[in-house]
Amino acid sequence: MGRPLRIEFDGAFYHVTSRGDERKEIFNTISDRLRFLEYLSSATTRYGAVIHCFCMMGNHYHLFLQTPHGNLSQIMRHINGAYTIYYNVKRNHTGHLFQGRYKAIVVEADQYALELSRYVHLNPVRAGIVDAPEDYRWSSYSSYIGIHQRPPWLDISFIMAMFGADLSVGQQRYRAFVEDLIGKEYDSPLEHTVASTILGGADFVQDIVADHLGPGIEHPDVPALRALNRRFAVENIIAKAHELVDEPKLAREVALHICHRYSGETLKNIGVHFGFGDSAVVKVSTRLEVRFNSEKALREKVKEVLRALGRGTPV
């Protein structure tokens, strides 16, 4: 398997993870965690990183960050490199601390920032470490809901702006948004990642491929990304849905929903294929999506079709 794509441009948003070598612990003491936070801070001052969310687990961490200067590699060399040196010197250890290179997914922030922030902040709950995310000290969640002072290097404004201008009201709304999923089964937003590299709608994926992986840029993964876009033509979605969903009416609804969410086609063009107007396309797609919450089998069937189309690679 080839090295992961590294897509860097000014203003890009990323979900970044890095795991301990052989999945070993990378944070053994409180001092380790505090030192890692110092490197996040210095990444913002020295390299211009904008860190929106973080969560430090035992053997890995999650970051949701933005790079105004298109320098993710530089930022990550600083964070992982400086922390590795600190960790090894402290323990008189040599060798790798992290398992290979960090994993970075380019994110369409307008569509996925909220879901990703919730996913990051619920990590300790999913892992069974705490019952409520505010009980976990080593994430940015407590800063978002106002129970701890926000470190000056953490930027919560981008996400909190989606909950209104009043900060105190926004904190309550954000808390309700995150805690709404506690105790419920839900899908990770990262399951919609394309080629383990891009998280966004079809238009976003196509723009990234055209702007940053276009002609003249050699990489073995580029043909796969282009083939992926072709597979998301409306005709291919319809054919694959009818191949994998036994009930014709449901297959048609699943196909319409996937076309609406992932094809990048206009509502008018989608409607032509299904004999619907624009508003009917949205209504049918939304109605099916609402059913996902109570019908696990339906949710899994849609995911099966998406995987068959090349979308939804597990992370």
Number of C-alpha atoms within 10 A of each C-alpha: 5 7 10 16 18 13 20 17 16 12 15 19 26 26 25 18 18 21 22 18 16 12 14 14 15 23 20 11 9 10 10 16 17 13 16 21 19 14 18 24 20 17 21 17 12 10 18 18 26 22 22 21 25 24 24 24 20 17 17 19 20 22 23 23 23 23 22 16 14 19 19 26 15 12 21 20 14 18 19 19 15 14 23 20 15 15 20 14 11 10 8 8 12 11 9 13 22 22 14 13 14 15 18 24 24 24 26 17 20 12 12 15 23 18 16 20 22 22 21 22 28 24 20 24 17 15 10 9 13 14 15 15 24 24 14 21 13 20 24 27 28 20 18 27 22 15 11 13 10 16 11 8 18 20 18 17 12 13 19 20 12 14 17 13 11 10 16 13 14 19 20 14 17 21 19 12 14 18 17 11 13 14 10 9 9 12 11 14 18 22 17 23 22 24 20 20 22 24 25 23 21 20 14 15 25 19 13 17 19 12 11 14 20 14 10 6 9 10 13 12 16 17 13 14 20 16 11 19 22 13 18 22 16 21 13 15 25 22 13 18 27 18 12 14 19 10 10 12 11 15 22 17 19 26 26 26 24 21 27 23 14 22 22 20 17 11 17 14 15 22 20 11 12 15 12 16 14 15 11 14 21 17 12 16 19 14 12 17 16 10 12 15 13 9 11 12 10 18 17 12 16 21 19 18 24 22 15 15 19 20 22 21 16 13 12
